[in-house]
Amino acid sequence: MRKYFLVAFTFSLLVNAQQKQLSKVVATPKKPKLVIGIVVDQMRMEYLYRFADDFSDKGFKRIMNNGFTFHNAHYNYMPTYTAPGHASIYTGTTPSTHGIVGNEWFSRKYSKDMYCTDDETVEMLGEGDKKEGAMSPKNLLSTTITDELRLGTNFKGKVIGLSLKDRGAILPAGHFANWAFWYSKTGNFISSTFYGLKLPDWVNQFNAEKKYMDYILKGWNLSRPVATYNESDADDSPYEAKLFGAEKPVFPYNLKAMYDKNDAGILRSTPYGNDILADFAMRAIEKEQLGSDDITDFLTVSFSSTDYIGHYLGARSMELQDTYLRLDDTLANFFNFLDAKVGKGNYLLFLTADHACAENGKFLHNSKYNVVNIETKEIRKAIEKFSTDTYGENIVLDYSNFNLFFDKKKLGEKNLDLQKVKQAFKDFLMTQEQVKRVYSEEEILANSGADYYLNMIAQGYDATQDGDLIILDKPGYIEYGAVGTSHGTPYAYDTHSPLLFYGWGIAKGESHSKRLITQIAPTLAQKLKITFPNSTEGNVLEELFK
């Protein structure tokens, strides 16, 4: 009898333990309360390796060590710029389909220059230049994962997009967002009447606090001992530009003096631009009550200061390294806030970049790699001279973003055959030192996929907007000035970006197989069990479902 009671008692304990375990499983939400999409503008995957010894365990390493890391994620098109990058992350497709073919571009359809988020039908909300606020997602042709979340929750799930850049806030937030906010040169976060009739009270309150001045008055000096920066060039490097009139590109930077000569826009080109955006993001989560119920919300956050600093000072500057060390601290603080406000296991987070960047051409040349930087204005001059010498006048409407457009009206007036003109320009361009290939519209649209780089160009080519010829430079060559760096090509240094997932529904792991940034949006759709963005091919990151 005693054995019977002992067995029964033991069985009871086991049942209770299983029930407790089951209750923990049941307590895990079926869907995340909040999805956070983080884009770090102009971030190379390599930075996570190069600066690893100087990162804490609470920022980048927290999501790498406890989430899933895709070490070999790439963009699959050209041109690799900010606006196409953000659009591609959130639509799950490429510029050939979603229509955002650059930050700004000459449009064949309208025969004029366009900016990616310009919208003359809306007005600015907040304090700033009117042009800073006349923005919306109307030029984006595809739906985003954030759009599909709004639709999938019958517009009950909130979507808010935040960035220092208008395009970094607007394009990720999509067409149906509750709000998108971006930074003005006045130091305020602004929006447009596309989203509402007036700014929310909490935004006005944040702006009234003038946090940007707190950061400007700090100045910018190294955040770590100088010996920490042994992964970077010397402070006074010949490959760096001078920030806003500074005598030299060296620490410390007197931000107040720069502000006095310019405006609050200078904050964008310091690590503090990332800090004020994180401050604003945490305020948005709190005041908009994101992640506070069982209906999934989505917050998009694009950190832009890394791009401004990269352009000015290059990929090997101490300034850039310091920016990433500070961003690591900023992310650690943000993650702790999410834990406290939304709850561990209640949010799903991913981190990626909108593109990476090239090395400075002059740096490579001086290091015995036979490449150079080519300024776009010099390319335009050479094209115009060839056109005038050959046809008696300039028959080119525009050259930008590697696109060359012919003036069809002039061709008709001079009775010139378009195909012969294209061939003549192709022959000329192939004599230029930096040019590897020149593709015509016909070649791009007939792309079979066999030519790797042509396929990349075709994925970024919109026949209603792009040029008659597309120029592919040789690897290592860069269309930019002698200092700083840029991006835009289909080469790995511009396409290879970080891709990290963390939180709800994400098991720890890593992959070194090549994956595409356009797989993010359909993967999220499957995780959230909502409709795919309407233009995606639907290829998902299968590792996240195992």
Secondary structure, DSSP 8 states (H G I E B T S, - for coil): -HHHHHHHHHHHHHHHHHHHHHHHHHHS-SS-SEEEEEEETT--THHHHHTGGGS-TTTHHHHHHHSEEEEEEE--SS---HHHHHHHHHHSS-HHHH---SSEEEETTTTEEEETTB-TT--EESSS-HHHH-B-STT--S--HHHHHHHHTTT-S-EEEEESSHHHHHHHH-SS-SEEEEE-TTS-EEEETTT-SS--HHHHHHHHTTHHHHHHHH-B--SS-GGGGTTS--SS-TT---GGG-SSS-SSB-HHHHHHHS-GGGGGGSTHHHHHHHHHHHHHHHHTTTTSSSS-EEEEEEE-HHHHHHHHH-TT-HHHHHHHHHHHHHHHHHHHHHHHHT-TTSEEEEEE-S------HHHHHHTT-S--B--HHHHHHHHHHHHHHHHSS--EEEEETTEEEE-HHHHHHTT--HHHHHHHHHHHHTTSTTEEEEEEHHHHHT--S-SHHHHHHHHT--TTTS-SEEEEE-TT-BSS-SSS----SSSHHHHEEEEEEEETT--SEEE-S-EEGGGHHHHHHHHHT----TT------GGGG-
